[in-house]
Amino acid sequence: QVQLVESGGGLVQPGGSLRLSCAAPGSIIRIDFMGWYRQAPGKQREWVATSTSGGSTNYADSMKGRFTVSRDNARNTVSLQIDSLKPEDTAVYYCYARLLMTDRNYWGQGTQVTVSS
């Protein structure tokens, strides 16, 4: 079992920046993938970005340029920096983790990001 704790959401004006963080406290099991999804009101959850334990990062095409994922393997933490925020970035952002050689995702509770003036 992997528990994920997210932080960093909030209300931001268009054009602003935000940094979301996710930690897997107390986990000693090797985590392979860590990353982020988001779900906007009335829409399906969509993948944002993933960081692998090997150091690779991948982004959804629509997220390239303004989203930056970073990871600390030693601390089992992953962060998501979002720049030049737009109202359409308003969503609940979910951290996820996948253990090595498995296909099950563990999820955080979600953190709300609202972009509005």
C-alpha atoms as one frame of an Amber mdcrd trajectory, in Angstrom:
protein
   0.000   0.000   0.000   1.290   3.444  -0.946  -0.179   6.566   0.604   0.271
   9.826  -1.229  -0.093  13.268   0.317  -0.506  16.291  -1.925  -0.143  19.979
  -1.223   0.169  23.284  -2.994  -3.177  23.871  -4.661  -5.141  27.076  -4.393
  -6.560  30.096  -6.164  -4.252  31.771  -8.653  -4.726  34.619 -11.106  -4.287
  33.980 -14.816  -0.636  34.223 -15.772   0.536  33.181 -12.347   2.487  30.117
 -11.284   1.890  27.307  -8.862   3.897  24.402  -7.549   2.184  21.219  -6.450
   3.940  18.661  -4.301   3.282  15.028  -3.524   4.977  12.813  -0.998   4.802
   9.133  -0.151   5.656   9.304   3.555   7.111   6.263   5.151   7.182   4.247
   1.930  10.096   1.902   1.662   8.863   0.019  -1.368  10.479   1.066  -4.617
   8.280   3.398  -6.617   8.875   3.397 -10.383   6.492   5.970 -11.837   5.308
   9.109 -10.100   3.330  11.822 -11.779   0.171  13.805 -12.169  -3.293  13.666
 -13.660  -5.965  16.319 -13.540  -9.735  16.400 -13.765 -11.582  19.532 -14.757
 -15.256  20.022 -13.890 -17.442  17.884 -16.130 -14.477  16.248 -17.861 -12.626
  12.972 -17.634  -9.393  12.668 -15.754  -6.458  13.346 -18.068  -2.803  12.528
 -17.794  -0.434  15.467 -17.266   3.095  14.156 -16.725   5.161  11.265 -15.417
   8.628  10.926 -13.946  10.297   7.524 -13.848  12.758   6.238 -11.285  15.337
   6.196 -14.053  15.077   9.942 -14.479  12.913  10.197 -17.585  10.044  12.646
 -17.783   7.099  12.551 -20.142   4.318  15.018 -20.749   0.979  14.976 -22.473
   1.324  16.941 -25.688  -1.065  19.637 -24.476   0.982  20.076 -21.285   4.384
  20.610 -22.863   5.929  24.000 -22.250   4.116  25.245 -19.145   4.271  22.154
 -16.946   7.441  20.839 -15.350   7.579  17.651 -13.294  10.459  16.988 -10.931
  11.196  14.178  -8.549  13.319  13.264  -5.558  13.748   9.498  -5.568  15.393
   9.431  -2.153  12.401  11.133  -0.552   9.719   9.593  -2.817   8.391  13.015
  -3.707   7.217  14.482  -6.976   6.377  18.084  -7.816   4.561  19.812 -10.629
   5.412  23.390 -11.542   2.735  25.110 -13.608   3.557  28.440 -15.213   1.467
  30.938 -17.153  -1.682  29.509 -15.654  -4.887  29.754 -17.655  -8.501  29.474
 -16.523  -8.704  26.165 -18.403  -6.069  24.767 -16.044  -8.692  24.843 -13.309
  -9.018  21.261 -12.120  -8.381  18.860  -9.311  -4.819  17.637  -9.683  -4.064
  14.091  -8.602  -0.679  12.660  -7.829  -0.124   9.011  -8.668   2.533   6.394
  -8.082   3.205   2.986  -9.553   5.458   0.396  -8.016   8.243  -1.289  -9.944
   7.062  -4.140 -12.191   3.383  -3.592 -11.459   0.558  -1.946 -13.367  -1.465
  -0.621 -10.447  -1.604   3.118  -9.768  -1.945   4.529  -6.283  -3.634   7.918
  -6.004  -3.481  10.954  -3.810  -6.611  12.648  -2.540  -6.362  15.449  -5.087
  -5.634  19.135  -4.704  -7.800  21.878  -6.202  -6.268  24.430  -8.522  -8.487
  27.343  -9.496  -7.315  29.928 -11.989  -9.461  33.024 -11.876  -9.192  36.780
 -11.645
